[in-house]
Amino acid sequence: MSSAFMRIESQRIFISDCEGPISKNDNAFELASKFIPQGERLFTLISRYDDVLADVVKREGYKAGDTLKLILPFLKAYDVTNETMREYSSRNILLIPGAKEMLGFIRSFMQAFIVSTSYEQYMRALCETVNFPFENVYCTRLDLGKYKVSEEEKARLKQLRQEMIKLPIPEIPKNTQSLKDFPKKLQQTVERLDEIFWKDIDSMEIGKTLEEVNPVGGSEKAAAVKEIATKFKAHFQNVMYVGDSITDVEAFKLVRNGGGLTISFNGNNFAVREAEVAVLSENTVVTAVFADVFNRFGKAQVMNLIKEWKTSTIEKFSLYQPLEKCFLKLCRRKLPRVELVTSHNVEKLMRDSTAFRRSVRGEAIGRLG
């Protein structure tokens, strides 16, 4: 083997988001859609509000992914329990094709972790499905049973739901610098949602969920990456991180700035903008291909592979044999689209990846941040 392909001996770590790179689900969205009347619109409204607070307003103490605590009072108002969440989640796992194989391949040659904003009830069900150790998962811990909601609060929350589903859903205008750049009607929507969550609901007993539940998104994902790297005494240059949404932005920045490898897998605008590599694929086994090359040869060789992304180049890397056989069987006729993200192609990649994301995960989930 030439010096360009020389194996670099060091501890490599694979870390991935779950919903998007591993599964098609948006579990919280699905729970809201199932158990809350017009819950699909309600969750979409809150998710877009989340994007605005995290990416535009940059509200103090708020982080991307906190949608998962904002929806909880409404789930409680409609009598959702821990058991409801567990049962629904276990019955409705939707994997990206190849996800179980991908995780199995990667775990056979390197340390692997999942860092997800998802509720632990869903993550436990997913881990059972793909045979992944739950102890290697960072996710949103939640015990709905510890929170009480009175009949009076339920009635008020249901009134608020009726009001909220009539509000226009915020879209972040291009090149937005502040809330003042929004159309007046959308500014009013954000202001009203501020009142609902940070005054009305915050003053309720169920408002404790807004204080105590800490979704693993944004800065919490970055903190999880730091904890994993510290545990294995690994530099960030030896970390590969795969994500797909706004909740992965801080982890992307941390790993990228530390010299590690960042991959957007069917990502939205936020993910593509911050990652170094964009993957558009219906099958996630391609992730294991990059993990194998990264594990043996480091980031530079992954980038070289992507620059010459064709079957003959892949074969030169002599992948882990079961992985190579599986990948080429699936993709020999047509390789997944893989590109390095540059200032010249980022706008097109954001459009293409967002559209592809919707085709894979469905229009409703694909639109979420």
Contacts in CASP RR format, 6 or more apart in sequence:
PFRMAT RR
TARGET T0000
AUTHOR 0000-0000-0000
METHOD contacts of the structure
MODEL  1
MSSAFMRIESQRIFISDCEGPISKNDNAFELASKFIPQGERLFTLISRYD
DVLADVVKREGYKAGDTLKLILPFLKAYDVTNETMREYSSRNILLIPGAK
EMLGFIRSFMQAFIVSTSYEQYMRALCETVNFPFENVYCTRLDLGKYKVS
EEEKARLKQLRQEMIKLPIPEIPKNTQSLKDFPKKLQQTVERLDEIFWKD
IDSMEIGKTLEEVNPVGGSEKAAAVKEIATKFKAHFQNVMYVGDSITDVE
AFKLVRNGGGLTISFNGNNFAVREAEVAVLSENTVVTAVFADVFNRFGKA
QVMNLIKEWKTSTIEKFSLYQPLEKCFLKLCRRKLPRVELVTSHNVEKLM
RDSTAFRRSVRGEAIGRLG
1 7 0 8 1.000
4 301 0 8 1.000
4 304 0 8 1.000
5 297 0 8 1.000
5 301 0 8 1.000
5 316 0 8 1.000
5 317 0 8 1.000
6 297 0 8 1.000
7 296 0 8 1.000
7 297 0 8 1.000
8 296 0 8 1.000
8 297 0 8 1.000
8 298 0 8 1.000
10 234 0 8 1.000
10 238 0 8 1.000
11 111 0 8 1.000
11 232 0 8 1.000
11 233 0 8 1.000
11 234 0 8 1.000
11 238 0 8 1.000
12 110 0 8 1.000
12 111 0 8 1.000
12 234 0 8 1.000
12 238 0 8 1.000
12 239 0 8 1.000
12 240 0 8 1.000
12 294 0 8 1.000
12 295 0 8 1.000
12 298 0 8 1.000
13 110 0 8 1.000
13 111 0 8 1.000
13 112 0 8 1.000
13 113 0 8 1.000
13 228 0 8 1.000
13 229 0 8 1.000
13 232 0 8 1.000
13 234 0 8 1.000
13 238 0 8 1.000
13 239 0 8 1.000
13 240 0 8 1.000
14 106 0 8 1.000
14 110 0 8 1.000
14 111 0 8 1.000
14 112 0 8 1.000
14 113 0 8 1.000
14 240 0 8 1.000
14 242 0 8 1.000
14 291 0 8 1.000
14 294 0 8 1.000
14 295 0 8 1.000
15 112 0 8 1.000
15 113 0 8 1.000
15 114 0 8 1.000
15 115 0 8 1.000
15 224 0 8 1.000
15 225 0 8 1.000
15 228 0 8 1.000
15 239 0 8 1.000
15 240 0 8 1.000
15 241 0 8 1.000
15 242 0 8 1.000
15 251 0 8 1.000
16 22 0 8 1.000
16 112 0 8 1.000
16 113 0 8 1.000
16 114 0 8 1.000
16 115 0 8 1.000
16 241 0 8 1.000
16 242 0 8 1.000
16 243 0 8 1.000
16 287 0 8 1.000
17 114 0 8 1.000
17 115 0 8 1.000
17 116 0 8 1.000
17 117 0 8 1.000
17 221 0 8 1.000
17 242 0 8 1.000
17 243 0 8 1.000
17 244 0 8 1.000
17 245 0 8 1.000
17 247 0 8 1.000
17 248 0 8 1.000
18 114 0 8 1.000
18 116 0 8 1.000
18 118 0 8 1.000
18 123 0 8 1.000
18 126 0 8 1.000
18 139 0 8 1.000
19 25 0 8 1.000
19 26 0 8 1.000
19 27 0 8 1.000
19 116 0 8 1.000
19 117 0 8 1.000
19 118 0 8 1.000
19 244 0 8 1.000
20 96 0 8 1.000
20 243 0 8 1.000
20 244 0 8 1.000
20 245 0 8 1.000
20 265 0 8 1.000
20 266 0 8 1.000
20 267 0 8 1.000
20 357 0 8 1.000
20 361 0 8 1.000
21 96 0 8 1.000
21 242 0 8 1.000
21 243 0 8 1.000
21 244 0 8 1.000
21 265 0 8 1.000
21 266 0 8 1.000
21 284 0 8 1.000
21 287 0 8 1.000
22 95 0 8 1.000
22 96 0 8 1.000
22 99 0 8 1.000
22 102 0 8 1.000
22 103 0 8 1.000
22 114 0 8 1.000
22 126 0 8 1.000
22 130 0 8 1.000
22 284 0 8 1.000
23 93 0 8 1.000
23 94 0 8 1.000
23 95 0 8 1.000
23 96 0 8 1.000
23 99 0 8 1.000
23 126 0 8 1.000
24 94 0 8 1.000
24 95 0 8 1.000
24 96 0 8 1.000
24 360 0 8 1.000
24 361 0 8 1.000
24 362 0 8 1.000
24 365 0 8 1.000
25 92 0 8 1.000
25 93 0 8 1.000
25 94 0 8 1.000
25 118 0 8 1.000
25 122 0 8 1.000
25 365 0 8 1.000
26 361 0 8 1.000
26 365 0 8 1.000
26 366 0 8 1.000
26 368 0 8 1.000
27 89 0 8 1.000
27 92 0 8 1.000
27 118 0 8 1.000
27 119 0 8 1.000
27 122 0 8 1.000
28 43 0 8 1.000
28 67 0 8 1.000
28 68 0 8 1.000
28 71 0 8 1.000
28 118 0 8 1.000
28 119 0 8 1.000
29 40 0 8 1.000
29 43 0 8 1.000
29 44 0 8 1.000
29 47 0 8 1.000
29 364 0 8 1.000
29 365 0 8 1.000
29 368 0 8 1.000
30 88 0 8 1.000
30 92 0 8 1.000
31 71 0 8 1.000
31 75 0 8 1.000
31 80 0 8 1.000
31 85 0 8 1.000
31 88 0 8 1.000
32 39 0 8 1.000
32 40 0 8 1.000
32 42 0 8 1.000
32 43 0 8 1.000
32 71 0 8 1.000
32 74 0 8 1.000
32 75 0 8 1.000
33 39 0 8 1.000
33 40 0 8 1.000
33 43 0 8 1.000
34 88 0 8 1.000
35 75 0 8 1.000
35 78 0 8 1.000
35 79 0 8 1.000
35 80 0 8 1.000
35 84 0 8 1.000
36 42 0 8 1.000
36 43 0 8 1.000
36 74 0 8 1.000
36 75 0 8 1.000
36 77 0 8 1.000
36 78 0 8 1.000
36 161 0 8 1.000
37 78 0 8 1.000
37 161 0 8 1.000
38 161 0 8 1.000
38 165 0 8 1.000
39 74 0 8 1.000
39 161 0 8 1.000
39 165 0 8 1.000
40 364 0 8 1.000
41 165 0 8 1.000
41 169 0 8 1.000
42 71 0 8 1.000
42 74 0 8 1.000
42 161 0 8 1.000
42 164 0 8 1.000
42 165 0 8 1.000
43 67 0 8 1.000
43 71 0 8 1.000
44 169 0 8 1.000
44 364 0 8 1.000
44 367 0 8 1.000
44 368 0 8 1.000
45 164 0 8 1.000
45 165 0 8 1.000
45 167 0 8 1.000
45 169 0 8 1.000
45 170 0 8 1.000
45 193 0 8 1.000
46 67 0 8 1.000
46 70 0 8 1.000
46 71 0 8 1.000
46 193 0 8 1.000
47 67 0 8 1.000
47 368 0 8 1.000
47 369 0 8 1.000
48 169 0 8 1.000
48 170 0 8 1.000
48 171 0 8 1.000
48 172 0 8 1.000
48 369 0 8 1.000
49 67 0 8 1.000
49 70 0 8 1.000
49 170 0 8 1.000
49 189 0 8 1.000
49 190 0 8 1.000
49 193 0 8 1.000
50 64 0 8 1.000
50 65 0 8 1.000
50 66 0 8 1.000
50 67 0 8 1.000
50 70 0 8 1.000
50 246 0 8 1.000
50 369 0 8 1.000
51 64 0 8 1.000
51 170 0 8 1.000
51 172 0 8 1.000
51 246 0 8 1.000
51 270 0 8 1.000
51 369 0 8 1.000
52 170 0 8 1.000
52 172 0 8 1.000
52 179 0 8 1.000
52 190 0 8 1.000
53 59 0 8 1.000
53 62 0 8 1.000
53 66 0 8 1.000
54 62 0 8 1.000
54 63 0 8 1.000
54 64 0 8 1.000
54 65 0 8 1.000
54 66 0 8 1.000
54 218 0 8 1.000
54 246 0 8 1.000
55 64 0 8 1.000
55 172 0 8 1.000
55 246 0 8 1.000
55 270 0 8 1.000
56 172 0 8 1.000
56 176 0 8 1.000
56 177 0 8 1.000
56 178 0 8 1.000
56 179 0 8 1.000
57 178 0 8 1.000
57 179 0 8 1.000
57 190 0 8 1.000
63 215 0 8 1.000
63 217 0 8 1.000
63 218 0 8 1.000
63 219 0 8 1.000
63 220 0 8 1.000
63 250 0 8 1.000
64 217 0 8 1.000
64 218 0 8 1.000
64 245 0 8 1.000
64 246 0 8 1.000
64 247 0 8 1.000
64 249 0 8 1.000
64 250 0 8 1.000
64 270 0 8 1.000
65 117 0 8 1.000
65 215 0 8 1.000
65 217 0 8 1.000
65 218 0 8 1.000
65 246 0 8 1.000
65 247 0 8 1.000
66 215 0 8 1.000
66 217 0 8 1.000
67 215 0 8 1.000
68 117 0 8 1.000
68 118 0 8 1.000
68 119 0 8 1.000
68 140 0 8 1.000
68 213 0 8 1.000
68 215 0 8 1.000
69 209 0 8 1.000
69 210 0 8 1.000
69 213 0 8 1.000
69 214 0 8 1.000
69 215 0 8 1.000
70 197 0 8 1.000
70 210 0 8 1.000
72 142 0 8 1.000
72 144 0 8 1.000
72 147 0 8 1.000
72 206 0 8 1.000
72 209 0 8 1.000
72 213 0 8 1.000
73 149 0 8 1.000
73 153 0 8 1.000
73 157 0 8 1.000
73 201 0 8 1.000
73 204 0 8 1.000
73 206 0 8 1.000
73 207 0 8 1.000
73 209 0 8 1.000
73 210 0 8 1.000
74 157 0 8 1.000
74 161 0 8 1.000
75 144 0 8 1.000
76 144 0 8 1.000
76 147 0 8 1.000
76 149 0 8 1.000
76 154 0 8 1.000
76 157 0 8 1.000
76 206 0 8 1.000
76 209 0 8 1.000
77 149 0 8 1.000
77 153 0 8 1.000
77 154 0 8 1.000
77 157 0 8 1.000
77 158 0 8 1.000
77 161 0 8 1.000
77 206 0 8 1.000
80 144 0 8 1.000
81 144 0 8 1.000
81 145 0 8 1.000
82 121 0 8 1.000
82 142 0 8 1.000
82 143 0 8 1.000
82 144 0 8 1.000
82 145 0 8 1.000
85 119 0 8 1.000
85 121 0 8 1.000
85 122 0 8 1.000
85 144 0 8 1.000
86 121 0 8 1.000
86 124 0 8 1.000
86 125 0 8 1.000
89 119 0 8 1.000
89 121 0 8 1.000
89 122 0 8 1.000
89 124 0 8 1.000
89 125 0 8 1.000
89 126 0 8 1.000
90 125 0 8 1.000
90 128 0 8 1.000
93 125 0 8 1.000
93 126 0 8 1.000
93 129 0 8 1.000
95 129 0 8 1.000
95 130 0 8 1.000
96 282 0 8 1.000
96 283 0 8 1.000
96 284 0 8 1.000
96 360 0 8 1.000
97 282 0 8 1.000
97 283 0 8 1.000
97 284 0 8 1.000
98 283 0 8 1.000
98 284 0 8 1.000
98 285 0 8 1.000
99 130 0 8 1.000
99 284 0 8 1.000
100 129 0 8 1.000
100 130 0 8 1.000
100 131 0 8 1.000
101 285 0 8 1.000
101 288 0 8 1.000
101 326 0 8 1.000
102 284 0 8 1.000
102 285 0 8 1.000
102 287 0 8 1.000
102 288 0 8 1.000
103 112 0 8 1.000
103 130 0 8 1.000
103 131 0 8 1.000
103 132 0 8 1.000
104 131 0 8 1.000
104 288 0 8 1.000
105 285 0 8 1.000
105 288 0 8 1.000
105 291 0 8 1.000
105 292 0 8 1.000
105 320 0 8 1.000
105 322 0 8 1.000
105 323 0 8 1.000
105 326 0 8 1.000
106 112 0 8 1.000
106 287 0 8 1.000
106 288 0 8 1.000
106 291 0 8 1.000
106 292 0 8 1.000
107 132 0 8 1.000
108 320 0 8 1.000
109 291 0 8 1.000
109 292 0 8 1.000
109 295 0 8 1.000
109 320 0 8 1.000
110 291 0 8 1.000
110 295 0 8 1.000
111 232 0 8 1.000
112 132 0 8 1.000
112 136 0 8 1.000
113 136 0 8 1.000
113 137 0 8 1.000
113 138 0 8 1.000
113 224 0 8 1.000
113 228 0 8 1.000
114 123 0 8 1.000
114 132 0 8 1.000
114 136 0 8 1.000
114 137 0 8 1.000
114 138 0 8 1.000
114 139 0 8 1.000
115 137 0 8 1.000
115 138 0 8 1.000
115 139 0 8 1.000
115 216 0 8 1.000
115 221 0 8 1.000
115 224 0 8 1.000
115 225 0 8 1.000
115 228 0 8 1.000
115 251 0 8 1.000
116 123 0 8 1.000
116 137 0 8 1.000
116 138 0 8 1.000
116 139 0 8 1.000
116 140 0 8 1.000
116 216 0 8 1.000
117 139 0 8 1.000
117 140 0 8 1.000
117 215 0 8 1.000
117 216 0 8 1.000
117 217 0 8 1.000
117 221 0 8 1.000
117 247 0 8 1.000
118 126 0 8 1.000
118 139 0 8 1.000
118 140 0 8 1.000
119 139 0 8 1.000
119 140 0 8 1.000
119 142 0 8 1.000
120 139 0 8 1.000
120 140 0 8 1.000
120 141 0 8 1.000
120 142 0 8 1.000
121 142 0 8 1.000
122 139 0 8 1.000
123 134 0 8 1.000
123 137 0 8 1.000
123 139 0 8 1.000
124 134 0 8 1.000
126 132 0 8 1.000
127 133 0 8 1.000
127 134 0 8 1.000
127 137 0 8 1.000
138 216 0 8 1.000
138 221 0 8 1.000
138 224 0 8 1.000
138 227 0 8 1.000
138 228 0 8 1.000
139 216 0 8 1.000
140 213 0 8 1.000
140 214 0 8 1.000
140 215 0 8 1.000
140 216 0 8 1.000
141 214 0 8 1.000
142 213 0 8 1.000
147 205 0 8 1.000
147 206 0 8 1.000
147 208 0 8 1.000
147 209 0 8 1.000
148 205 0 8 1.000
148 206 0 8 1.000
149 157 0 8 1.000
149 204 0 8 1.000
149 205 0 8 1.000
149 206 0 8 1.000
150 205 0 8 1.000
153 204 0 8 1.000
153 205 0 8 1.000
153 206 0 8 1.000
156 200 0 8 1.000
156 204 0 8 1.000
157 201 0 8 1.000
157 204 0 8 1.000
157 206 0 8 1.000
160 196 0 8 1.000
160 200 0 8 1.000
160 201 0 8 1.000
163 196 0 8 1.000
164 193 0 8 1.000
164 196 0 8 1.000
167 189 0 8 1.000
167 192 0 8 1.000
167 193 0 8 1.000
168 185 0 8 1.000
168 186 0 8 1.000
168 189 0 8 1.000
169 189 0 8 1.000
170 182 0 8 1.000
170 186 0 8 1.000
170 189 0 8 1.000
170 190 0 8 1.000
171 186 0 8 1.000
172 182 0 8 1.000
173 181 0 8 1.000
173 182 0 8 1.000
173 183 0 8 1.000
175 181 0 8 1.000
176 182 0 8 1.000
179 187 0 8 1.000
179 190 0 8 1.000
180 187 0 8 1.000
182 190 0 8 1.000
197 210 0 8 1.000
198 210 0 8 1.000
201 207 0 8 1.000
201 210 0 8 1.000
202 210 0 8 1.000
202 211 0 8 1.000
214 220 0 8 1.000
216 224 0 8 1.000
217 247 0 8 1.000
217 250 0 8 1.000
218 246 0 8 1.000
218 247 0 8 1.000
218 248 0 8 1.000
218 249 0 8 1.000
218 250 0 8 1.000
218 251 0 8 1.000
219 250 0 8 1.000
221 247 0 8 1.000
221 248 0 8 1.000
221 250 0 8 1.000
221 251 0 8 1.000
222 250 0 8 1.000
222 251 0 8 1.000
222 253 0 8 1.000
222 254 0 8 1.000
224 251 0 8 1.000
225 236 0 8 1.000
225 239 0 8 1.000
225 241 0 8 1.000
225 251 0 8 1.000
225 254 0 8 1.000
225 255 0 8 1.000
226 254 0 8 1.000
228 234 0 8 1.000
228 239 0 8 1.000
229 235 0 8 1.000
229 236 0 8 1.000
229 238 0 8 1.000
229 239 0 8 1.000
235 258 0 8 1.000
236 254 0 8 1.000
236 255 0 8 1.000
236 257 0 8 1.000
236 258 0 8 1.000
236 259 0 8 1.000
236 260 0 8 1.000
237 258 0 8 1.000
237 259 0 8 1.000
237 260 0 8 1.000
237 299 0 8 1.000
238 260 0 8 1.000
239 255 0 8 1.000
239 260 0 8 1.000
239 261 0 8 1.000
240 255 0 8 1.000
240 260 0 8 1.000
240 261 0 8 1.000
240 262 0 8 1.000
240 263 0 8 1.000
240 290 0 8 1.000
240 291 0 8 1.000
240 294 0 8 1.000
241 248 0 8 1.000
241 251 0 8 1.000
241 252 0 8 1.000
241 255 0 8 1.000
241 260 0 8 1.000
241 261 0 8 1.000
241 262 0 8 1.000
241 263 0 8 1.000
242 263 0 8 1.000
242 264 0 8 1.000
242 265 0 8 1.000
242 287 0 8 1.000
243 251 0 8 1.000
243 252 0 8 1.000
243 263 0 8 1.000
243 264 0 8 1.000
243 265 0 8 1.000
243 267 0 8 1.000
243 271 0 8 1.000
243 275 0 8 1.000
244 264 0 8 1.000
244 265 0 8 1.000
244 266 0 8 1.000
244 267 0 8 1.000
244 268 0 8 1.000
244 271 0 8 1.000
244 357 0 8 1.000
245 267 0 8 1.000
245 268 0 8 1.000
245 270 0 8 1.000
245 271 0 8 1.000
245 368 0 8 1.000
245 369 0 8 1.000
246 268 0 8 1.000
246 270 0 8 1.000
246 271 0 8 1.000
246 369 0 8 1.000
248 270 0 8 1.000
248 271 0 8 1.000
248 274 0 8 1.000
249 270 0 8 1.000
249 271 0 8 1.000
249 274 0 8 1.000
252 262 0 8 1.000
252 271 0 8 1.000
252 274 0 8 1.000
252 275 0 8 1.000
253 274 0 8 1.000
255 261 0 8 1.000
255 262 0 8 1.000
256 262 0 8 1.000
256 274 0 8 1.000
256 275 0 8 1.000
256 276 0 8 1.000
259 299 0 8 1.000
260 299 0 8 1.000
261 276 0 8 1.000
261 277 0 8 1.000
261 290 0 8 1.000
261 294 0 8 1.000
261 298 0 8 1.000
261 299 0 8 1.000
261 302 0 8 1.000
262 274 0 8 1.000
262 275 0 8 1.000
262 276 0 8 1.000
262 277 0 8 1.000
263 275 0 8 1.000
263 276 0 8 1.000
263 277 0 8 1.000
263 278 0 8 1.000
263 279 0 8 1.000
263 287 0 8 1.000
263 290 0 8 1.000
264 271 0 8 1.000
264 272 0 8 1.000
264 274 0 8 1.000
264 275 0 8 1.000
264 277 0 8 1.000
264 278 0 8 1.000
264 279 0 8 1.000
264 341 0 8 1.000
264 353 0 8 1.000
265 279 0 8 1.000
265 281 0 8 1.000
265 284 0 8 1.000
265 287 0 8 1.000
266 279 0 8 1.000
266 280 0 8 1.000
266 281 0 8 1.000
266 353 0 8 1.000
266 356 0 8 1.000
266 357 0 8 1.000
266 360 0 8 1.000
266 361 0 8 1.000
267 278 0 8 1.000
267 353 0 8 1.000
267 354 0 8 1.000
267 357 0 8 1.000
268 350 0 8 1.000
268 353 0 8 1.000
268 354 0 8 1.000
268 357 0 8 1.000
268 366 0 8 1.000
268 368 0 8 1.000
268 369 0 8 1.000
269 350 0 8 1.000
269 354 0 8 1.000
270 369 0 8 1.000
271 353 0 8 1.000
272 278 0 8 1.000
272 341 0 8 1.000
272 346 0 8 1.000
272 349 0 8 1.000
272 350 0 8 1.000
272 353 0 8 1.000
272 354 0 8 1.000
273 341 0 8 1.000
273 346 0 8 1.000
273 350 0 8 1.000
275 341 0 8 1.000
276 303 0 8 1.000
276 340 0 8 1.000
276 341 0 8 1.000
277 290 0 8 1.000
277 302 0 8 1.000
277 303 0 8 1.000
277 306 0 8 1.000
277 338 0 8 1.000
277 339 0 8 1.000
277 340 0 8 1.000
277 341 0 8 1.000
278 338 0 8 1.000
278 339 0 8 1.000
278 340 0 8 1.000
278 341 0 8 1.000
278 349 0 8 1.000
278 353 0 8 1.000
279 286 0 8 1.000
279 287 0 8 1.000
279 336 0 8 1.000
279 337 0 8 1.000
279 338 0 8 1.000
280 336 0 8 1.000
280 337 0 8 1.000
280 338 0 8 1.000
280 352 0 8 1.000
280 353 0 8 1.000
280 356 0 8 1.000
281 336 0 8 1.000
281 337 0 8 1.000
281 338 0 8 1.000
282 336 0 8 1.000
282 360 0 8 1.000
283 330 0 8 1.000
283 331 0 8 1.000
283 336 0 8 1.000
285 323 0 8 1.000
285 326 0 8 1.000
285 327 0 8 1.000
285 330 0 8 1.000
285 331 0 8 1.000
286 327 0 8 1.000
286 331 0 8 1.000
286 336 0 8 1.000
286 338 0 8 1.000
288 323 0 8 1.000
288 327 0 8 1.000
289 314 0 8 1.000
289 319 0 8 1.000
289 323 0 8 1.000
289 327 0 8 1.000
290 302 0 8 1.000
290 305 0 8 1.000
292 317 0 8 1.000
292 319 0 8 1.000
292 320 0 8 1.000
292 323 0 8 1.000
293 301 0 8 1.000
293 302 0 8 1.000
293 305 0 8 1.000
293 317 0 8 1.000
293 319 0 8 1.000
294 301 0 8 1.000
294 302 0 8 1.000
297 317 0 8 1.000
301 317 0 8 1.000
303 340 0 8 1.000
305 313 0 8 1.000
305 314 0 8 1.000
305 317 0 8 1.000
306 338 0 8 1.000
306 339 0 8 1.000
306 340 0 8 1.000
307 340 0 8 1.000
309 335 0 8 1.000
309 338 0 8 1.000
310 335 0 8 1.000
311 328 0 8 1.000
311 332 0 8 1.000
311 335 0 8 1.000
314 324 0 8 1.000
314 327 0 8 1.000
314 328 0 8 1.000
315 324 0 8 1.000
315 328 0 8 1.000
318 324 0 8 1.000
319 327 0 8 1.000
337 352 0 8 1.000
337 356 0 8 1.000
339 345 0 8 1.000
339 349 0 8 1.000
341 349 0 8 1.000
354 366 0 8 1.000
357 366 0 8 1.000
358 366 0 8 1.000
358 367 0 8 1.000
END
